[in-house]
Amino acid sequence: MENQEIFEKIAVIIRDVLKDESIELDQQTVLASIENWDSLSNFMVITGAEKAFGIRFSLKELTQLNTVEAIVNSVAAKLA
């Protein structure tokens, strides 16, 4: 799966979790900079990504998933 496809799915998950289709995202978006972002949102996005791609993140990986790019790259590595 291409990184762009992964990015698009992650963007949908983030917008669904925050119930805001107008959120503008790119690879460099820092998750904490998104309006209304909190620890519950973070948990829901990570679990949504795990379900969508059929993967699991380790505890160490979770601490590093602070940008959209980090999530995309981690998902891509697990799918490779």
mmCIF file of the N, C-alpha and C atoms, coordinates in Angstrom:
data_MODEL
# 
_entry.id   MODEL 
# 
loop_
_atom_site.group_PDB 
_atom_site.id 
_atom_site.type_symbol 
_atom_site.label_atom_id 
_atom_site.label_alt_id 
_atom_site.label_comp_id 
_atom_site.label_asym_id 
_atom_site.label_entity_id 
_atom_site.label_seq_id 
_atom_site.pdbx_PDB_ins_code 
_atom_site.Cartn_x 
_atom_site.Cartn_y 
_atom_site.Cartn_z 
_atom_site.occupancy 
_atom_site.B_iso_or_equiv 
_atom_site.pdbx_formal_charge 
_atom_site.auth_seq_id 
_atom_site.auth_comp_id 
_atom_site.auth_asym_id 
_atom_site.auth_atom_id 
_atom_site.pdbx_PDB_model_num 
ATOM 1   N N  . MET A 1 1  ? 0.852   -1.176 0.000  1.00 0.00 ? 1  MET A N  1 
ATOM 2   C CA . MET A 1 1  ? 0.000   0.000  0.000  1.00 0.00 ? 1  MET A CA 1 
ATOM 3   C C  . MET A 1 1  ? 0.898   1.240  0.000  1.00 0.00 ? 1  MET A C  1 
ATOM 4   N N  . GLU A 1 2  ? 0.557   2.192  -0.823 1.00 0.00 ? 2  GLU A N  1 
ATOM 5   C CA . GLU A 1 2  ? 1.326   3.432  -0.944 1.00 0.00 ? 2  GLU A CA 1 
ATOM 6   C C  . GLU A 1 2  ? 1.095   4.344  0.261  1.00 0.00 ? 2  GLU A C  1 
ATOM 7   N N  . ASN A 1 3  ? 2.114   5.139  0.581  1.00 0.00 ? 3  ASN A N  1 
ATOM 8   C CA . ASN A 1 3  ? 1.999   6.074  1.709  1.00 0.00 ? 3  ASN A CA 1 
ATOM 9   C C  . ASN A 1 3  ? 0.829   7.035  1.534  1.00 0.00 ? 3  ASN A C  1 
ATOM 10  N N  . GLN A 1 4  ? 0.544   7.445  0.288  1.00 0.00 ? 4  GLN A N  1 
ATOM 11  C CA . GLN A 1 4  ? -0.563  8.376  0.063  1.00 0.00 ? 4  GLN A CA 1 
ATOM 12  C C  . GLN A 1 4  ? -1.899  7.733  0.437  1.00 0.00 ? 4  GLN A C  1 
ATOM 13  N N  . GLU A 1 5  ? -2.062  6.462  0.121  1.00 0.00 ? 5  GLU A N  1 
ATOM 14  C CA . GLU A 1 5  ? -3.286  5.750  0.484  1.00 0.00 ? 5  GLU A CA 1 
ATOM 15  C C  . GLU A 1 5  ? -3.419  5.645  2.003  1.00 0.00 ? 5  GLU A C  1 
ATOM 16  N N  . ILE A 1 6  ? -2.302  5.348  2.655  1.00 0.00 ? 6  ILE A N  1 
ATOM 17  C CA . ILE A 1 6  ? -2.301  5.263  4.116  1.00 0.00 ? 6  ILE A CA 1 
ATOM 18  C C  . ILE A 1 6  ? -2.657  6.622  4.705  1.00 0.00 ? 6  ILE A C  1 
ATOM 19  N N  . PHE A 1 7  ? -2.027  7.683  4.184  1.00 0.00 ? 7  PHE A N  1 
ATOM 20  C CA . PHE A 1 7  ? -2.312  9.046  4.654  1.00 0.00 ? 7  PHE A CA 1 
ATOM 21  C C  . PHE A 1 7  ? -3.803  9.360  4.539  1.00 0.00 ? 7  PHE A C  1 
ATOM 22  N N  . GLU A 1 8  ? -4.394  9.026  3.394  1.00 0.00 ? 8  GLU A N  1 
ATOM 23  C CA . GLU A 1 8  ? -5.814  9.331  3.183  1.00 0.00 ? 8  GLU A CA 1 
ATOM 24  C C  . GLU A 1 8  ? -6.698  8.599  4.192  1.00 0.00 ? 8  GLU A C  1 
ATOM 25  N N  . LYS A 1 9  ? -6.375  7.348  4.497  1.00 0.00 ? 9  LYS A N  1 
ATOM 26  C CA . LYS A 1 9  ? -7.160  6.600  5.487  1.00 0.00 ? 9  LYS A CA 1 
ATOM 27  C C  . LYS A 1 9  ? -6.978  7.184  6.886  1.00 0.00 ? 9  LYS A C  1 
ATOM 28  N N  . ILE A 1 10 ? -5.743  7.563  7.227  1.00 0.00 ? 10 ILE A N  1 
ATOM 29  C CA . ILE A 1 10 ? -5.483  8.171  8.536  1.00 0.00 ? 10 ILE A CA 1 
ATOM 30  C C  . ILE A 1 10 ? -6.234  9.498  8.659  1.00 0.00 ? 10 ILE A C  1 
ATOM 31  N N  . ALA A 1 11 ? -6.229  10.279 7.589  1.00 0.00 ? 11 ALA A N  1 
ATOM 32  C CA . ALA A 1 11 ? -6.943  11.566 7.605  1.00 0.00 ? 11 ALA A CA 1 
ATOM 33  C C  . ALA A 1 11 ? -8.436  11.351 7.856  1.00 0.00 ? 11 ALA A C  1 
ATOM 34  N N  . VAL A 1 12 ? -9.014  10.344 7.229  1.00 0.00 ? 12 VAL A N  1 
ATOM 35  C CA . VAL A 1 12 ? -10.432 10.035 7.438  1.00 0.00 ? 12 VAL A CA 1 
ATOM 36  C C  . VAL A 1 12 ? -10.665 9.646  8.900  1.00 0.00 ? 12 VAL A C  1 
ATOM 37  N N  . ILE A 1 13 ? -9.778  8.836  9.448  1.00 0.00 ? 13 ILE A N  1 
ATOM 38  C CA . ILE A 1 13 ? -9.920  8.412  10.848 1.00 0.00 ? 13 ILE A CA 1 
ATOM 39  C C  . ILE A 1 13 ? -9.875  9.623  11.774 1.00 0.00 ? 13 ILE A C  1 
ATOM 40  N N  . ILE A 1 14 ? -8.909  10.506 11.563 1.00 0.00 ? 14 ILE A N  1 
ATOM 41  C CA . ILE A 1 14 ? -8.785  11.707 12.405 1.00 0.00 ? 14 ILE A CA 1 
ATOM 42  C C  . ILE A 1 14 ? -10.033 12.570 12.305 1.00 0.00 ? 14 ILE A C  1 
ATOM 43  N N  . ARG A 1 15 ? -10.509 12.803 11.090 1.00 0.00 ? 15 ARG A N  1 
ATOM 44  C CA . ARG A 1 15 ? -11.706 13.634 10.908 1.00 0.00 ? 15 ARG A CA 1 
ATOM 45  C C  . ARG A 1 15 ? -12.939 12.983 11.535 1.00 0.00 ? 15 ARG A C  1 
ATOM 46  N N  . ASP A 1 16 ? -13.034 11.657 11.422 1.00 0.00 ? 16 ASP A N  1 
ATOM 47  C CA . ASP A 1 16 ? -14.165 10.947 12.033 1.00 0.00 ? 16 ASP A CA 1 
ATOM 48  C C  . ASP A 1 16 ? -14.119 11.042 13.558 1.00 0.00 ? 16 ASP A C  1 
ATOM 49  N N  . VAL A 1 17 ? -12.940 10.822 14.120 1.00 0.00 ? 17 VAL A N  1 
ATOM 50  C CA . VAL A 1 17 ? -12.793 10.871 15.577 1.00 0.00 ? 17 VAL A CA 1 
ATOM 51  C C  . VAL A 1 17 ? -13.178 12.246 16.115 1.00 0.00 ? 17 VAL A C  1 
ATOM 52  N N  . LEU A 1 18 ? -12.708 13.294 15.435 1.00 0.00 ? 18 LEU A N  1 
ATOM 53  C CA . LEU A 1 18 ? -12.983 14.654 15.900 1.00 0.00 ? 18 LEU A CA 1 
ATOM 54  C C  . LEU A 1 18 ? -14.294 15.219 15.357 1.00 0.00 ? 18 LEU A C  1 
ATOM 55  N N  . LYS A 1 19 ? -14.969 14.434 14.519 1.00 0.00 ? 19 LYS A N  1 
ATOM 56  C CA . LYS A 1 19 ? -16.253 14.843 13.937 1.00 0.00 ? 19 LYS A CA 1 
ATOM 57  C C  . LYS A 1 19 ? -16.151 16.215 13.265 1.00 0.00 ? 19 LYS A C  1 
ATOM 58  N N  . ASP A 1 20 ? -15.085 16.366 12.458 1.00 0.00 ? 20 ASP A N  1 
ATOM 59  C CA . ASP A 1 20 ? -14.844 17.645 11.772 1.00 0.00 ? 20 ASP A CA 1 
ATOM 60  C C  . ASP A 1 20 ? -14.206 17.380 10.414 1.00 0.00 ? 20 ASP A C  1 
ATOM 61  N N  . GLU A 1 21 ? -15.028 17.418 9.374  1.00 0.00 ? 21 GLU A N  1 
ATOM 62  C CA . GLU A 1 21 ? -14.548 17.163 8.011  1.00 0.00 ? 21 GLU A CA 1 
ATOM 63  C C  . GLU A 1 21 ? -13.691 18.304 7.460  1.00 0.00 ? 21 GLU A C  1 
ATOM 64  N N  . SER A 1 22 ? -13.680 19.445 8.118  1.00 0.00 ? 22 SER A N  1 
ATOM 65  C CA . SER A 1 22 ? -12.946 20.598 7.600  1.00 0.00 ? 22 SER A CA 1 
ATOM 66  C C  . SER A 1 22 ? -11.476 20.637 8.049  1.00 0.00 ? 22 SER A C  1 
ATOM 67  N N  . ILE A 1 23 ? -11.054 19.679 8.860  1.00 0.00 ? 23 ILE A N  1 
ATOM 68  C CA . ILE A 1 23 ? -9.666  19.672 9.345  1.00 0.00 ? 23 ILE A CA 1 
ATOM 69  C C  . ILE A 1 23 ? -8.715  19.496 8.173  1.00 0.00 ? 23 ILE A C  1 
ATOM 70  N N  . GLU A 1 24 ? -7.783  20.434 8.047  1.00 0.00 ? 24 GLU A N  1 
ATOM 71  C CA . GLU A 1 24 ? -6.753  20.374 7.009  1.00 0.00 ? 24 GLU A CA 1 
ATOM 72  C C  . GLU A 1 24 ? -5.548  19.640 7.569  1.00 0.00 ? 24 GLU A C  1 
ATOM 73  N N  . LEU A 1 25 ? -5.131  18.579 6.891  1.00 0.00 ? 25 LEU A N  1 
ATOM 74  C CA . LEU A 1 25 ? -4.002  17.780 7.348  1.00 0.00 ? 25 LEU A CA 1 
ATOM 75  C C  . LEU A 1 25 ? -2.979  17.622 6.239  1.00 0.00 ? 25 LEU A C  1 
ATOM 76  N N  . ASP A 1 26 ? -1.733  17.504 6.634  1.00 0.00 ? 26 ASP A N  1 
ATOM 77  C CA . ASP A 1 26 ? -0.679  17.067 5.725  1.00 0.00 ? 26 ASP A CA 1 
ATOM 78  C C  . ASP A 1 26 ? 0.256   16.179 6.525  1.00 0.00 ? 26 ASP A C  1 
ATOM 79  N N  . GLN A 1 27 ? 1.284   15.679 5.883  1.00 0.00 ? 27 GLN A N  1 
ATOM 80  C CA . GLN A 1 27 ? 2.187   14.741 6.543  1.00 0.00 ? 27 GLN A CA 1 
ATOM 81  C C  . GLN A 1 27 ? 2.853   15.348 7.779  1.00 0.00 ? 27 GLN A C  1 
ATOM 82  N N  . GLN A 1 28 ? 3.122   16.642 7.765  1.00 0.00 ? 28 GLN A N  1 
ATOM 83  C CA . GLN A 1 28 ? 3.834   17.278 8.874  1.00 0.00 ? 28 GLN A CA 1 
ATOM 84  C C  . GLN A 1 28 ? 2.933   17.746 10.010 1.00 0.00 ? 28 GLN A C  1 
ATOM 85  N N  . THR A 1 29 ? 1.651   17.514 9.899  1.00 0.00 ? 29 THR A N  1 
ATOM 86  C CA . THR A 1 29 ? 0.737   17.945 10.954 1.00 0.00 ? 29 THR A CA 1 
ATOM 87  C C  . THR A 1 29 ? 1.093   17.269 12.280 1.00 0.00 ? 29 THR A C  1 
ATOM 88  N N  . VAL A 1 30 ? 1.312   18.101 13.282 1.00 0.00 ? 30 VAL A N  1 
ATOM 89  C CA . VAL A 1 30 ? 1.548   17.602 14.638 1.00 0.00 ? 30 VAL A CA 1 
ATOM 90  C C  . VAL A 1 30 ? 0.173   17.411 15.268 1.00 0.00 ? 30 VAL A C  1 
ATOM 91  N N  . LEU A 1 31 ? -0.075  16.207 15.723 1.00 0.00 ? 31 LEU A N  1 
ATOM 92  C CA . LEU A 1 31 ? -1.409  15.881 16.219 1.00 0.00 ? 31 LEU A CA 1 
ATOM 93  C C  . LEU A 1 31 ? -1.864  16.818 17.336 1.00 0.00 ? 31 LEU A C  1 
ATOM 94  N N  . ALA A 1 32 ? -0.981  17.155 18.244 1.00 0.00 ? 32 ALA A N  1 
ATOM 95  C CA . ALA A 1 32 ? -1.339  18.027 19.370 1.00 0.00 ? 32 ALA A CA 1 
ATOM 96  C C  . ALA A 1 32 ? -1.735  19.431 18.922 1.00 0.00 ? 32 ALA A C  1 
ATOM 97  N N  . SER A 1 33 ? -1.399  19.805 17.683 1.00 0.00 ? 33 SER A N  1 
ATOM 98  C CA . SER A 1 33 ? -1.740  21.140 17.190 1.00 0.00 ? 33 SER A CA 1 
ATOM 99  C C  . SER A 1 33 ? -3.151  21.203 16.601 1.00 0.00 ? 33 SER A C  1 
ATOM 100 N N  . ILE A 1 34 ? -3.810  20.065 16.496 1.00 0.00 ? 34 ILE A N  1 
ATOM 101 C CA . ILE A 1 34 ? -5.169  20.035 15.957 1.00 0.00 ? 34 ILE A CA 1 
ATOM 102 C C  . ILE A 1 34 ? -6.134  20.491 17.043 1.00 0.00 ? 34 ILE A C  1 
ATOM 103 N N  . GLU A 1 35 ? -7.013  21.402 16.665 1.00 0.00 ? 35 GLU A N  1 
ATOM 104 C CA . GLU A 1 35 ? -7.991  21.931 17.624 1.00 0.00 ? 35 GLU A CA 1 
ATOM 105 C C  . GLU A 1 35 ? -8.830  20.786 18.192 1.00 0.00 ? 35 GLU A C  1 
ATOM 106 N N  . ASN A 1 36 ? -9.081  20.836 19.476 1.00 0.00 ? 36 ASN A N  1 
ATOM 107 C CA . ASN A 1 36 ? -9.864  19.836 20.219 1.00 0.00 ? 36 ASN A CA 1 
ATOM 108 C C  . ASN A 1 36 ? -9.159  18.493 20.380 1.00 0.00 ? 36 ASN A C  1 
ATOM 109 N N  . TRP A 1 37 ? -7.859  18.431 20.111 1.00 0.00 ? 37 TRP A N  1 
ATOM 110 C CA . TRP A 1 37 ? -7.106  17.190 20.275 1.00 0.00 ? 37 TRP A CA 1 
ATOM 111 C C  . TRP A 1 37 ? -6.850  16.945 21.747 1.00 0.00 ? 37 TRP A C  1 
ATOM 112 N N  . ASP A 1 38 ? -7.027  15.715 22.196 1.00 0.00 ? 38 ASP A N  1 
ATOM 113 C CA . ASP A 1 38 ? -6.726  15.358 23.578 1.00 0.00 ? 38 ASP A CA 1 
ATOM 114 C C  . ASP A 1 38 ? -6.288  13.894 23.622 1.00 0.00 ? 38 ASP A C  1 
ATOM 115 N N  . SER A 1 39 ? -6.025  13.397 24.793 1.00 0.00 ? 39 SER A N  1 
ATOM 116 C CA . SER A 1 39 ? -5.521  12.030 24.926 1.00 0.00 ? 39 SER A CA 1 
ATOM 117 C C  . SER A 1 39 ? -6.550  11.005 24.447 1.00 0.00 ? 39 SER A C  1 
ATOM 118 N N  . LEU A 1 40 ? -7.826  11.261 24.632 1.00 0.00 ? 40 LEU A N  1 
ATOM 119 C CA . LEU A 1 40 ? -8.849  10.342 24.153 1.00 0.00 ? 40 LEU A CA 1 
ATOM 120 C C  . LEU A 1 40 ? -8.865  10.312 22.628 1.00 0.00 ? 40 LEU A C  1 
ATOM 121 N N  . SER A 1 41 ? -8.747  11.473 22.009 1.00 0.00 ? 41 SER A N  1 
ATOM 122 C CA . SER A 1 41 ? -8.675  11.541 20.546 1.00 0.00 ? 41 SER A CA 1 
ATOM 123 C C  . SER A 1 41 ? -7.480  10.743 20.050 1.00 0.00 ? 41 SER A C  1 
ATOM 124 N N  . ASN A 1 42 ? -6.353  10.905 20.718 1.00 0.00 ? 42 ASN A N  1 
ATOM 125 C CA . ASN A 1 42 ? -5.141  10.190 20.339 1.00 0.00 ? 42 ASN A CA 1 
ATOM 126 C C  . ASN A 1 42 ? -5.376  8.677  20.401 1.00 0.00 ? 42 ASN A C  1 
ATOM 127 N N  . PHE A 1 43 ? -5.942  8.217  21.496 1.00 0.00 ? 43 PHE A N  1 
ATOM 128 C CA . PHE A 1 43 ? -6.240  6.793  21.670 1.00 0.00 ? 43 PHE A CA 1 
ATOM 129 C C  . PHE A 1 43 ? -7.172  6.296  20.569 1.00 0.00 ? 43 PHE A C  1 
ATOM 130 N N  . MET A 1 44 ? -8.207  7.047  20.279 1.00 0.00 ? 44 MET A N  1 
ATOM 131 C CA . MET A 1 44 ? -9.192  6.626  19.290 1.00 0.00 ? 44 MET A CA 1 
ATOM 132 C C  . MET A 1 44 ? -8.599  6.576  17.881 1.00 0.00 ? 44 MET A C  1 
ATOM 133 N N  . VAL A 1 45 ? -7.730  7.517  17.551 1.00 0.00 ? 45 VAL A N  1 
ATOM 134 C CA . VAL A 1 45 ? -7.087  7.515  16.232 1.00 0.00 ? 45 VAL A CA 1 
ATOM 135 C C  . VAL A 1 45 ? -6.149  6.316  16.103 1.00 0.00 ? 45 VAL A C  1 
ATOM 136 N N  . ILE A 1 46 ? -5.361  6.068  17.140 1.00 0.00 ? 46 ILE A N  1 
ATOM 137 C CA . ILE A 1 46 ? -4.427  4.938  17.109 1.00 0.00 ? 46 ILE A CA 1 
ATOM 138 C C  . ILE A 1 46 ? -5.185  3.614  17.008 1.00 0.00 ? 46 ILE A C  1 
ATOM 139 N N  . THR A 1 47 ? -6.218  3.441  17.808 1.00 0.00 ? 47 THR A N  1 
ATOM 140 C CA . THR A 1 47 ? -6.979  2.188  17.733 1.00 0.00 ? 47 THR A CA 1 
ATOM 141 C C  . THR A 1 47 ? -7.727  2.079  16.401 1.00 0.00 ? 47 THR A C  1 
ATOM 142 N N  . GLY A 1 48 ? -8.168  3.218  15.878 1.00 0.00 ? 48 GLY A N  1 
ATOM 143 C CA . GLY A 1 48 ? -8.810  3.219  14.557 1.00 0.00 ? 48 GLY A CA 1 
ATOM 144 C C  . GLY A 1 48 ? -7.846  2.790  13.465 1.00 0.00 ? 48 GLY A C  1 
ATOM 145 N N  . ALA A 1 49 ? -6.615  3.259  13.550 1.00 0.00 ? 49 ALA A N  1 
ATOM 146 C CA . ALA A 1 49 ? -5.588  2.869  12.577 1.00 0.00 ? 49 ALA A CA 1 
ATOM 147 C C  . ALA A 1 49 ? -5.264  1.382  12.704 1.00 0.00 ? 49 ALA A C  1 
ATOM 148 N N  . GLU A 1 50 ? -5.175  0.911  13.941 1.00 0.00 ? 50 GLU A N  1 
ATOM 149 C CA . GLU A 1 50 ? -4.893  -0.515 14.146 1.00 0.00 ? 50 GLU A CA 1 
ATOM 150 C C  . GLU A 1 50 ? -5.995  -1.379 13.522 1.00 0.00 ? 50 GLU A C  1 
ATOM 151 N N  . LYS A 1 51 ? -7.240  -0.989 13.707 1.00 0.00 ? 51 LYS A N  1 
ATOM 152 C CA . LYS A 1 51 ? -8.361  -1.744 13.140 1.00 0.00 ? 51 LYS A CA 1 
ATOM 153 C C  . LYS A 1 51 ? -8.379  -1.643 11.616 1.00 0.00 ? 51 LYS A C  1 
ATOM 154 N N  . ALA A 1 52 ? -8.186  -0.439 11.098 1.00 0.00 ? 52 ALA A N  1 
ATOM 155 C CA . ALA A 1 52 ? -8.276  -0.216 9.654  1.00 0.00 ? 52 ALA A CA 1 
ATOM 156 C C  . ALA A 1 52 ? -7.211  -0.986 8.878  1.00 0.00 ? 52 ALA A C  1 
ATOM 157 N N  . PHE A 1 53 ? -6.035  -1.108 9.472  1.00 0.00 ? 53 PHE A N  1 
ATOM 158 C CA . PHE A 1 53 ? -4.924  -1.742 8.762  1.00 0.00 ? 53 PHE A CA 1 
ATOM 159 C C  . PHE A 1 53 ? -4.593  -3.141 9.290  1.00 0.00 ? 53 PHE A C  1 
ATOM 160 N N  . GLY A 1 54 ? -5.291  -3.599 10.321 1.00 0.00 ? 54 GLY A N  1 
ATOM 161 C CA . GLY A 1 54 ? -5.040  -4.923 10.865 1.00 0.00 ? 54 GLY A CA 1 
ATOM 162 C C  . GLY A 1 54 ? -3.659  -5.072 11.477 1.00 0.00 ? 54 GLY A C  1 
ATOM 163 N N  . ILE A 1 55 ? -3.233  -4.044 12.219 1.00 0.00 ? 55 ILE A N  1 
ATOM 164 C CA . ILE A 1 55 ? -1.901  -4.026 12.828 1.00 0.00 ? 55 ILE A CA 1 
ATOM 165 C C  . ILE A 1 55 ? -2.016  -3.732 14.315 1.00 0.00 ? 55 ILE A C  1 
ATOM 166 N N  . ARG A 1 56 ? -0.882  -3.806 15.004 1.00 0.00 ? 56 ARG A N  1 
ATOM 167 C CA . ARG A 1 56 ? -0.789  -3.411 16.412 1.00 0.00 ? 56 ARG A CA 1 
ATOM 168 C C  . ARG A 1 56 ? 0.476   -2.597 16.601 1.00 0.00 ? 56 ARG A C  1 
ATOM 169 N N  . PHE A 1 57 ? 0.375   -1.524 17.360 1.00 0.00 ? 57 PHE A N  1 
ATOM 170 C CA . PHE A 1 57 ? 1.529   -0.703 17.708 1.00 0.00 ? 57 PHE A CA 1 
ATOM 171 C C  . PHE A 1 57 ? 2.043   -1.133 19.070 1.00 0.00 ? 57 PHE A C  1 
ATOM 172 N N  . SER A 1 58 ? 3.357   -1.137 19.217 1.00 0.00 ? 58 SER A N  1 
ATOM 173 C CA . SER A 1 58 ? 3.952   -1.419 20.525 1.00 0.00 ? 58 SER A CA 1 
ATOM 174 C C  . SER A 1 58 ? 3.860   -0.170 21.390 1.00 0.00 ? 58 SER A C  1 
ATOM 175 N N  . LEU A 1 59 ? 4.072   -0.339 22.680 1.00 0.00 ? 59 LEU A N  1 
ATOM 176 C CA . LEU A 1 59 ? 4.056   0.798  23.596 1.00 0.00 ? 59 LEU A CA 1 
ATOM 177 C C  . LEU A 1 59 ? 5.123   1.815  23.202 1.00 0.00 ? 59 LEU A C  1 
ATOM 178 N N  . LYS A 1 60 ? 6.296   1.342  22.828 1.00 0.00 ? 60 LYS A N  1 
ATOM 179 C CA . LYS A 1 60 ? 7.371   2.245  22.402 1.00 0.00 ? 60 LYS A CA 1 
ATOM 180 C C  . LYS A 1 60 ? 6.950   3.041  21.169 1.00 0.00 ? 60 LYS A C  1 
ATOM 181 N N  . GLU A 1 61 ? 6.304   2.383  20.208 1.00 0.00 ? 61 GLU A N  1 
ATOM 182 C CA . GLU A 1 61 ? 5.848   3.082  19.005 1.00 0.00 ? 61 GLU A CA 1 
ATOM 183 C C  . GLU A 1 61 ? 4.812   4.146  19.349 1.00 0.00 ? 61 GLU A C  1 
ATOM 184 N N  . LEU A 1 62 ? 3.923   3.828  20.272 1.00 0.00 ? 62 LEU A N  1 
ATOM 185 C CA . LEU A 1 62 ? 2.874   4.774  20.642 1.00 0.00 ? 62 LEU A CA 1 
ATOM 186 C C  . LEU A 1 62 ? 3.440   6.105  21.110 1.00 0.00 ? 62 LEU A C  1 
ATOM 187 N N  . THR A 1 63 ? 4.557   6.066  21.798 1.00 0.00 ? 63 THR A N  1 
ATOM 188 C CA . THR A 1 63 ? 5.155   7.306  22.305 1.00 0.00 ? 63 THR A CA 1 
ATOM 189 C C  . THR A 1 63 ? 5.760   8.149  21.194 1.00 0.00 ? 63 THR A C  1 
ATOM 190 N N  . GLN A 1 64 ? 5.944   7.558  20.016 1.00 0.00 ? 64 GLN A N  1 
ATOM 191 C CA . GLN A 1 64 ? 6.566   8.270  18.900 1.00 0.00 ? 64 GLN A CA 1 
ATOM 192 C C  . GLN A 1 64 ? 5.574   8.717  17.838 1.00 0.00 ? 64 GLN A C  1 
ATOM 193 N N  . LEU A 1 65 ? 4.318   8.380  17.992 1.00 0.00 ? 65 LEU A N  1 
ATOM 194 C CA . LEU A 1 65 ? 3.304   8.696  16.983 1.00 0.00 ? 65 LEU A CA 1 
ATOM 195 C C  . LEU A 1 65 ? 2.672   10.054 17.270 1.00 0.00 ? 65 LEU A C  1 
ATOM 196 N N  . ASN A 1 66 ? 3.448   11.114 17.077 1.00 0.00 ? 66 ASN A N  1 
ATOM 197 C CA . ASN A 1 66 ? 2.961   12.455 17.401 1.00 0.00 ? 66 ASN A CA 1 
ATOM 198 C C  . ASN A 1 66 ? 2.710   13.325 16.170 1.00 0.00 ? 66 ASN A C  1 
ATOM 199 N N  . THR A 1 67 ? 2.968   12.785 14.985 1.00 0.00 ? 67 THR A N  1 
ATOM 200 C CA . THR A 1 67 ? 2.645   13.496 13.744 1.00 0.00 ? 67 THR A CA 1 
ATOM 201 C C  . THR A 1 67 ? 1.919   12.537 12.813 1.00 0.00 ? 67 THR A C  1 
ATOM 202 N N  . VAL A 1 68 ? 1.236   13.100 11.842 1.00 0.00 ? 68 VAL A N  1 
ATOM 203 C CA . VAL A 1 68 ? 0.576   12.271 10.846 1.00 0.00 ? 68 VAL A CA 1 
ATOM 204 C C  . VAL A 1 68 ? 1.622   11.433 10.117 1.00 0.00 ? 68 VAL A C  1 
ATOM 205 N N  . GLU A 1 69 ? 2.742   12.036 9.792  1.00 0.00 ? 69 GLU A N  1 
ATOM 206 C CA . GLU A 1 69 ? 3.810   11.326 9.087  1.00 0.00 ? 69 GLU A CA 1 
ATOM 207 C C  . GLU A 1 69 ? 4.324   10.126 9.878  1.00 0.00 ? 69 GLU A C  1 
ATOM 208 N N  . ALA A 1 70 ? 4.470   10.276 11.185 1.00 0.00 ? 70 ALA A N  1 
ATOM 209 C CA . ALA A 1 70 ? 4.945   9.176  12.019 1.00 0.00 ? 70 ALA A CA 1 
ATOM 210 C C  . ALA A 1 70 ? 3.964   8.005  11.976 1.00 0.00 ? 70 ALA A C  1 
ATOM 211 N N  . ILE A 1 71 ? 2.674   8.308  12.000 1.00 0.00 ? 71 ILE A N  1 
ATOM 212 C CA . ILE A 1 71 ? 1.666   7.242  11.921 1.00 0.00 ? 71 ILE A CA 1 
ATOM 213 C C  . ILE A 1 71 ? 1.737   6.566  10.554 1.00 0.00 ? 71 ILE A C  1 
ATOM 214 N N  . VAL A 1 72 ? 1.774   7.367  9.498  1.00 0.00 ? 72 VAL A N  1 
ATOM 215 C CA . VAL A 1 72 ? 1.824   6.824  8.140  1.00 0.00 ? 72 VAL A CA 1 
ATOM 216 C C  . VAL A 1 72 ? 3.053   5.935  7.963  1.00 0.00 ? 72 VAL A C  1 
ATOM 217 N N  . ASN A 1 73 ? 4.209   6.418  8.380  1.00 0.00 ? 73 ASN A N  1 
ATOM 218 C CA . ASN A 1 73 ? 5.439   5.639  8.222  1.00 0.00 ? 73 ASN A CA 1 
ATOM 219 C C  . ASN A 1 73 ? 5.405   4.350  9.036  1.00 0.00 ? 73 ASN A C  1 
ATOM 220 N N  . SER A 1 74 ? 4.863   4.414  10.224 1.00 0.00 ? 74 SER A N  1 
ATOM 221 C CA . SER A 1 74 ? 4.790   3.233  11.067 1.00 0.00 ? 74 SER A CA 1 
ATOM 222 C C  . SER A 1 74 ? 3.839   2.203  10.474 1.00 0.00 ? 74 SER A C  1 
ATOM 223 N N  . VAL A 1 75 ? 2.700   2.651  9.977  1.00 0.00 ? 75 VAL A N  1 
ATOM 224 C CA . VAL A 1 75 ? 1.748   1.748  9.324  1.00 0.00 ? 75 VAL A CA 1 
ATOM 225 C C  . VAL A 1 75 ? 2.406   1.119  8.089  1.00 0.00 ? 75 VAL A C  1 
ATOM 226 N N  . ALA A 1 76 ? 3.050   1.940  7.272  1.00 0.00 ? 76 ALA A N  1 
ATOM 227 C CA . ALA A 1 76 ? 3.710   1.432  6.060  1.00 0.00 ? 76 ALA A CA 1 
ATOM 228 C C  . ALA A 1 76 ? 4.753   0.375  6.391  1.00 0.00 ? 76 ALA A C  1 
ATOM 229 N N  . ALA A 1 77 ? 5.520   0.599  7.438  1.00 0.00 ? 77 ALA A N  1 
ATOM 230 C CA . ALA A 1 77 ? 6.551   -0.361 7.835  1.00 0.00 ? 77 ALA A CA 1 
ATOM 231 C C  . ALA A 1 77 ? 5.918   -1.685 8.271  1.00 0.00 ? 77 ALA A C  1 
ATOM 232 N N  . LYS A 1 78 ? 4.794   -1.598 8.962  1.00 0.00 ? 78 LYS A N  1 
ATOM 233 C CA . LYS A 1 78 ? 4.128   -2.823 9.424  1.00 0.00 ? 78 LYS A CA 1 
ATOM 234 C C  . LYS A 1 78 ? 3.479   -3.584 8.273  1.00 0.00 ? 78 LYS A C  1 
ATOM 235 N N  . LEU A 1 79 ? 3.076   -2.879 7.234  1.00 0.00 ? 79 LEU A N  1 
ATOM 236 C CA . LEU A 1 79 ? 2.428   -3.519 6.089  1.00 0.00 ? 79 LEU A CA 1 
ATOM 237 C C  . LEU A 1 79 ? 3.435   -4.049 5.073  1.00 0.00 ? 79 LEU A C  1 
ATOM 238 N N  . ALA A 1 80 ? 4.677   -3.633 5.204  1.00 0.00 ? 80 ALA A N  1 
ATOM 239 C CA . ALA A 1 80 ? 5.710   -4.046 4.228  1.00 0.00 ? 80 ALA A CA 1 
ATOM 240 C C  . ALA A 1 80 ? 6.069   -5.514 4.381  1.00 0.00 ? 80 ALA A C  1 
# 
